[in-house]
Amino acid sequence: MNSENPLINRIGVDNINVLLAEFEKYPSTIQNCIDDMMDKTSWLDLKFETICTLNDFFKCGYYPTDISKLFTNK
Protein backbone atom coordinates (compact mmCIF):
# COMPACT_ATOMS: atom_id res chain seq x y z
CA MET A 1 0.00 0.00 0.00
CA ASN A 2 1.19 3.47 -0.84
CA SER A 3 2.41 5.44 2.20
CA GLU A 4 0.75 8.66 1.01
CA ASN A 5 -2.97 9.31 1.42
CA PRO A 6 -4.60 6.59 -0.70
CA LEU A 7 -7.87 7.18 -2.53
CA ILE A 8 -9.69 4.70 -0.34
CA ASN A 9 -9.27 7.18 2.56
CA ARG A 10 -10.61 10.03 0.46
CA ILE A 11 -13.73 8.49 -1.07
CA GLY A 12 -15.87 8.88 2.04
CA VAL A 13 -17.58 6.42 4.36
CA ASP A 14 -20.96 6.65 2.61
CA ASN A 15 -19.41 5.75 -0.72
CA ILE A 16 -17.46 2.86 0.80
CA ASN A 17 -20.71 1.58 2.27
CA VAL A 18 -22.32 1.67 -1.18
CA LEU A 19 -19.50 -0.45 -2.57
CA LEU A 20 -19.57 -2.88 0.35
CA ALA A 21 -23.34 -3.30 -0.01
CA GLU A 22 -22.72 -4.60 -3.54
CA PHE A 23 -19.86 -6.88 -2.51
CA GLU A 24 -22.08 -9.94 -2.14
CA LYS A 25 -23.36 -9.59 -5.71
CA TYR A 26 -20.05 -8.57 -7.31
CA PRO A 27 -17.23 -9.75 -5.04
CA SER A 28 -14.41 -9.75 -7.60
CA THR A 29 -15.35 -6.42 -9.14
CA ILE A 30 -15.70 -4.65 -5.80
CA GLN A 31 -12.54 -6.21 -4.38
CA ASN A 32 -10.52 -5.15 -7.44
CA CYS A 33 -11.92 -1.63 -7.18
CA ILE A 34 -11.09 -1.35 -3.47
CA ASP A 35 -7.61 -2.81 -3.98
CA ASP A 36 -6.91 -0.31 -6.75
CA MET A 37 -8.05 2.62 -4.59
CA MET A 38 -5.91 1.36 -1.69
CA ASP A 39 -2.83 1.42 -3.90
CA LYS A 40 -3.33 4.75 -5.69
CA THR A 41 -3.17 8.34 -4.45
CA SER A 42 -4.60 9.96 -7.58
CA TRP A 43 -7.74 9.03 -9.46
CA LEU A 44 -5.72 9.63 -12.65
CA ASP A 45 -3.76 6.45 -11.88
CA LEU A 46 -6.79 4.19 -11.44
CA LYS A 47 -7.33 1.28 -13.79
CA PHE A 48 -9.93 1.78 -16.48
CA GLU A 49 -11.96 -1.05 -14.94
CA THR A 50 -12.05 0.80 -11.60
CA ILE A 51 -13.12 4.03 -13.28
CA CYS A 52 -15.93 2.22 -15.09
CA THR A 53 -17.05 0.50 -11.88
CA LEU A 54 -17.13 3.77 -9.94
CA ASN A 55 -19.01 5.48 -12.77
CA ASP A 56 -21.55 2.65 -12.83
CA PHE A 57 -22.18 2.49 -9.09
CA PHE A 58 -22.19 6.22 -8.42
CA LYS A 59 -23.67 7.36 -11.75
CA CYS A 60 -20.96 9.97 -12.12
CA GLY A 61 -21.18 10.23 -15.89
CA TYR A 62 -19.57 8.81 -18.99
CA TYR A 63 -16.14 10.39 -18.75
CA PRO A 64 -13.24 9.26 -16.57
CA THR A 65 -12.88 12.77 -15.14
CA ASP A 66 -16.39 12.58 -13.68
CA ILE A 67 -15.21 10.36 -10.83
CA SER A 68 -12.90 13.06 -9.50
CA LYS A 69 -15.79 14.52 -7.47
CA LEU A 70 -15.95 11.30 -5.41
CA PHE A 71 -12.61 12.03 -3.76
CA THR A 72 -11.77 14.77 -1.29
CA ASN A 73 -8.55 16.71 -1.72
CA LYS A 74 -5.47 15.59 0.16
C-alpha positions as CSV (number, residue, x, y, z in Angstrom):
1,M,0.0,0.0,0.0
2,N,1.2,3.5,-0.8
3,S,2.4,5.4,2.2
4,E,0.8,8.7,1.0
5,N,-3.0,9.3,1.4
6,P,-4.6,6.6,-0.7
7,L,-7.9,7.2,-2.5
8,I,-9.7,4.7,-0.3
9,N,-9.3,7.2,2.6
10,R,-10.6,10.0,0.5
11,I,-13.7,8.5,-1.1
12,G,-15.9,8.9,2.0
13,V,-17.6,6.4,4.4
14,D,-21.0,6.6,2.6
15,N,-19.4,5.7,-0.7
16,I,-17.5,2.9,0.8
17,N,-20.7,1.6,2.3
18,V,-22.3,1.7,-1.2
19,L,-19.5,-0.5,-2.6
20,L,-19.6,-2.9,0.4
21,A,-23.3,-3.3,0.0
22,E,-22.7,-4.6,-3.5
23,F,-19.9,-6.9,-2.5
24,E,-22.1,-9.9,-2.1
25,K,-23.4,-9.6,-5.7
26,Y,-20.1,-8.6,-7.3
27,P,-17.2,-9.7,-5.0
28,S,-14.4,-9.8,-7.6
29,T,-15.4,-6.4,-9.1
30,I,-15.7,-4.6,-5.8
31,Q,-12.5,-6.2,-4.4
32,N,-10.5,-5.1,-7.4
33,C,-11.9,-1.6,-7.2
34,I,-11.1,-1.4,-3.5
35,D,-7.6,-2.8,-4.0
36,D,-6.9,-0.3,-6.7
37,M,-8.0,2.6,-4.6
38,M,-5.9,1.4,-1.7
39,D,-2.8,1.4,-3.9
40,K,-3.3,4.8,-5.7
41,T,-3.2,8.3,-4.4
42,S,-4.6,10.0,-7.6
43,W,-7.7,9.0,-9.5
44,L,-5.7,9.6,-12.7
45,D,-3.8,6.5,-11.9
46,L,-6.8,4.2,-11.4
47,K,-7.3,1.3,-13.8
48,F,-9.9,1.8,-16.5
49,E,-12.0,-1.1,-14.9
50,T,-12.1,0.8,-11.6
51,I,-13.1,4.0,-13.3
52,C,-15.9,2.2,-15.1
53,T,-17.0,0.5,-11.9
54,L,-17.1,3.8,-9.9
55,N,-19.0,5.5,-12.8
56,D,-21.6,2.7,-12.8
57,F,-22.2,2.5,-9.1
58,F,-22.2,6.2,-8.4
59,K,-23.7,7.4,-11.8
60,C,-21.0,10.0,-12.1
61,G,-21.2,10.2,-15.9
62,Y,-19.6,8.8,-19.0
63,Y,-16.1,10.4,-18.8
64,P,-13.2,9.3,-16.6
65,T,-12.9,12.8,-15.1
66,D,-16.4,12.6,-13.7
67,I,-15.2,10.4,-10.8
68,S,-12.9,13.1,-9.5
69,K,-15.8,14.5,-7.5
70,L,-16.0,11.3,-5.4
71,F,-12.6,12.0,-3.8
72,T,-11.8,14.8,-1.3
73,N,-8.6,16.7,-1.7
74,K,-5.5,15.6,0.2
